[in-house]
Amino acid sequence: MEHLKKEHVIKLKDALLLLNAIIVIYSASLFLLSTRYISIHYYARDFLNKVSYITRSPQNIFFESILLFMMLVFLLLDVGLEVCDSLR
């Protein structure tokens, strides 16, 4: 780990945060679009009859997941700055 410089650690952390942001946005979008598609077209009726709860507003899940991810990024950046400062 000694061969990693502060700049490399910061770049790696930023790349992982970007990758995680893409994954969260993709997952939330997939949930939103698939729920809307099933609701609009009344597909998978057997599946929908067996499900105990279907959210009324998939948009809330979409925006809440992105908001929670942004809070997580804020926490990681704050902790990450402390870790990078300790590497000096």
C-alpha positions, 0 to 999 in steps of 0.5 A, a space after each residue: 500500500 506504500 506505493 499508492 500515493 494520495 492522488 492514486 487513492 483519490 482517483 480510485 475512490 472517485 472512480 468507485 463512487 462514479 461506478 456506484 452512482 451509475 449502478 444506483 441510477 440504473 437500478 432505480 430507473 429499471 425498477 421505475 420503468 418496469 413498475 410503470 410498464 407492468 402497471 400501465 399494460 396490466 401484464 403479469 397478472 398472476 404475479 401481481 395477484 400474488 404480490 402482497 404490496 405494490 408501491 403506488 409511486 415508484 417515482 418515490 423509490 427512484 428519487 429516495 434511492 438517489 437521495 440516499 446515495 448522495 448522502 452516502 457519498 457525502 459521508 464517504 467523501 468526509 471520511 475519505 478526506 480524513 483517511 487521505 489526510 492520515 496517509 500524509 
